[in-house]
Amino acid sequence: SQEVGLSKVDVEYSRPSAKGRKIFGELVPFGEMWRTGANASTKVTFGDDVKIGGTTVTKGTYALYVTPNTKDWSVIFYKNTSFWGAPGKDFNEADVAAKVTVPVVTLAENVESFTINVDNLRNSSFDLVIEWEKTRVSVPVSMDTDTKVMADIKTTLDGPSAGA
């Protein structure tokens, strides 16, 4: 869990370890959708509406799927969170809340345990960072904190409402 601006972001995932294995391109094949972790699908919950790749994603919980490639990853926030692993043949484009392609950054140090972080925190944005082996991808996410703050100020300045 992480507070970002006036909102909360929760990430629920399992953390497999590399254990000397080659991860991307072997254990996790390139060009195939992956559940982004182990066991049940990874879930990301946004406490407020956010923007991902220019697409507005309404507050709520989404499954996080990726299709890794050598130079970039396709990252999908998926409305149906009921799958154990990737949806496979049951994938439905209508359940895609947002899809973005992000570049791969090669790390100097090895990351043994799969990790998802909420990083580069600012009042109205953050990066959802995925790291494992020597690979990092960052998904920029933004939210309209200023509008929320102004609405709260207006409510306070307008005074109590009837029945309050």
CORGIHU-V269611 format. One record per residue. RES is the residue in three letters. PHI is phi in whole degrees, 0 to 359 (* if undefined). Layout:
res->RES phi->PHI
res->RES phi->PHI
This chain:
res->SER phi->*
res->GLN phi->210
res->GLU phi->280
res->VAL phi->229
res->GLY phi->61
res->LEU phi->253
res->SER phi->233
res->LYS phi->234
res->VAL phi->237
res->ASP phi->242
res->VAL phi->234
res->GLU phi->242
res->TYR phi->205
res->SER phi->259
res->ARG phi->245
res->PRO phi->290
res->SER phi->249
res->ALA phi->291
res->LYS phi->51
res->GLY phi->80
res->ARG phi->278
res->LYS phi->280
res->ILE phi->271
res->PHE phi->280
res->GLY phi->100
res->GLU phi->232
res->LEU phi->302
res->VAL phi->250
res->PRO phi->294
res->PHE phi->292
res->GLY phi->79
res->GLU phi->239
res->MET phi->296
res->TRP phi->233
res->ARG phi->286
res->THR phi->67
res->GLY phi->137
res->ALA phi->238
res->ASN phi->61
res->ALA phi->293
res->SER phi->302
res->THR phi->294
res->LYS phi->237
res->VAL phi->240
res->THR phi->244
res->PHE phi->255
res->GLY phi->283
res->ASP phi->219
res->ASP phi->300
res->VAL phi->227
res->LYS phi->242
res->ILE phi->231
res->GLY phi->58
res->GLY phi->83
res->THR phi->259
res->THR phi->282
res->VAL phi->245
res->THR phi->289
res->LYS phi->306
res->GLY phi->147
res->THR phi->251
res->TYR phi->226
res->ALA phi->282
res->LEU phi->250
res->TYR phi->240
res->VAL phi->226
res->THR phi->241
res->PRO phi->282
res->ASN phi->224
res->THR phi->292
res->LYS phi->254
res->ASP phi->206
res->TRP phi->237
res->SER phi->267
res->VAL phi->244
res->ILE phi->239
res->PHE phi->258
res->TYR phi->246
res->LYS phi->293
res->ASN phi->277
res->THR phi->259
res->SER phi->272
res->PHE phi->281
res->TRP phi->265
res->GLY phi->90
res->ALA phi->289
res->PRO phi->292
res->GLY phi->57
res->LYS phi->292
res->ASP phi->270
res->PHE phi->301
res->ASN phi->233
res->GLU phi->304
res->ALA phi->294
res->ASP phi->270
res->VAL phi->279
res->ALA phi->280
res->ALA phi->201
res->LYS phi->220
res->VAL phi->219
res->THR phi->255
res->VAL phi->234
res->PRO phi->285
res->VAL phi->272
res->VAL phi->247
res->THR phi->273
res->LEU phi->271
res->ALA phi->286
res->GLU phi->258
res->ASN phi->280
res->VAL phi->257
res->GLU phi->291
res->SER phi->256
res->PHE phi->309
res->THR phi->222
res->ILE phi->238
res->ASN phi->237
res->VAL phi->260
res->ASP phi->228
res->ASN phi->52
res->LEU phi->293
res->ARG phi->225
res->ASN phi->300
res->SER phi->235
res->SER phi->195
res->PHE phi->198
res->ASP phi->246
res->LEU phi->270
res->VAL phi->253
res->ILE phi->246
res->GLU phi->225
res->TRP phi->192
res->GLU phi->60
res->LYS phi->246
res->THR phi->240
res->ARG phi->225
res->VAL phi->231
res->SER phi->234
res->VAL phi->253
res->PRO phi->289
res->VAL phi->230
res->SER phi->230
res->MET phi->214
res->ASP phi->265
res->THR phi->294
res->ASP phi->301
res->THR phi->297
res->LYS phi->295
res->VAL phi->297
res->MET phi->297
res->ALA phi->295
res->ASP phi->295
res->ILE phi->296
res->LYS phi->298
res->THR phi->299
res->THR phi->295
res->LEU phi->291
res->ASP phi->288
res->GLY phi->83
res->PRO phi->293
res->SER phi->267
res->ALA phi->302
res->GLY phi->85
res->ALA phi->272
